[in-house]
Amino acid sequence: MRAISIFLFLLIPVLFACRKSDQVPQKAVAATLYDYTGLDGCSWVIDIEDGSGISEIASFPDTPVELKDGKKVWVTYKKADSQTSICMVGPRVDLTGIWERD
């Protein structure tokens, strides 16, 4: 009985320590994808929920995530080298990682 108690004592913190999923880094932030293709010069934009607001996506990483308007995702990103754009909905970012969010 004591062995079971010790096992549960060690297991429970491990279960609660897992944030997001095993593949999503801790520095990833919540975001929502939007398809702005109907606007001149626009394509995919992202509403980053860390206070950055809407940004134009300059580049995507290789990823199996299906792009869908309104899709909730986790992302890591950096400011894009080139800020020149016709879309002008917000700053341009390069996504360095993208994962599906439940």
C-alpha positions in Angstrom: 0.0 0.0 0.0 2.8 2.4 0.8 4.4 1.7 -2.6 1.2 2.7 -4.3 1.0 5.9 -2.3 4.6 6.8 -3.2 4.0 6.0 -6.9 0.9 8.3 -7.0 2.7 11.0 -5.1 5.4 11.0 -7.8 3.1 10.5 -10.8 0.5 13.3 -10.1 3.0 16.2 -10.4 4.3 14.8 -13.7 0.7 14.7 -15.1 0.0 18.3 -14.1 3.4 19.6 -15.3 2.6 18.8 -18.9 1.4 22.0 -20.6 0.0 21.9 -24.1 1.6 18.7 -25.5 4.9 17.1 -25.3 5.9 18.6 -28.7 4.9 22.2 -28.0 7.7 24.3 -26.4 6.9 26.3 -23.3 7.6 29.6 -25.1 4.9 28.9 -27.7 1.9 31.4 -27.6 -1.8 30.9 -28.4 -2.9 32.3 -31.8 -5.6 32.0 -34.4 -5.1 31.7 -38.2 -7.1 33.8 -40.6 -7.3 33.6 -44.4 -7.2 37.2 -45.8 -6.7 36.1 -49.4 -9.7 38.2 -50.4 -7.8 41.5 -49.5 -5.3 42.9 -52.1 -1.8 41.6 -51.5 -2.8 39.5 -48.4 -2.6 35.8 -47.7 -2.6 34.2 -44.2 -2.5 36.3 -41.1 -2.4 35.4 -37.5 -3.9 36.9 -34.4 -1.2 36.3 -31.7 -2.8 36.3 -28.2 0.3 37.6 -26.4 -0.8 41.2 -27.0 0.9 41.5 -30.4 -2.4 41.5 -32.3 -2.8 40.6 -35.9 0.4 40.0 -38.0 1.0 39.1 -41.6 2.7 35.7 -41.9 5.8 36.1 -44.0 6.8 32.4 -43.8 5.6 29.1 -42.4 7.8 26.3 -41.1 7.5 22.8 -42.6 4.5 21.5 -40.7 1.7 19.0 -41.0 -0.8 21.5 -39.5 -3.7 22.1 -41.9 -4.3 25.8 -42.6 -7.9 26.6 -42.0 -9.6 30.0 -41.4 -10.2 30.4 -37.7 -8.0 27.5 -36.6 -6.6 27.8 -33.1 -2.9 27.1 -32.9 0.3 27.4 -30.8 3.1 29.3 -32.4 6.7 30.5 -32.0 7.7 33.4 -34.2 10.2 36.2 -34.8 9.9 39.5 -36.6 10.4 39.0 -40.4 13.5 40.4 -42.0 11.5 42.1 -44.7 8.7 44.4 -43.5 7.7 45.4 -47.0 4.1 44.4 -47.8 1.1 45.4 -49.8 -1.3 43.8 -47.3 -0.5 46.2 -44.4 -2.7 44.5 -41.7 0.1 44.5 -39.2 3.8 43.7 -38.8 5.2 40.7 -40.7 6.4 37.6 -38.8 8.2 34.4 -39.6 6.6 31.5 -37.9 9.4 29.3 -36.5 6.9 26.7 -35.2 3.2 25.9 -35.4 1.1 23.3 -33.5 -2.6 22.5 -33.4 -4.4 23.7 -30.3 -7.4 21.9 -28.8 
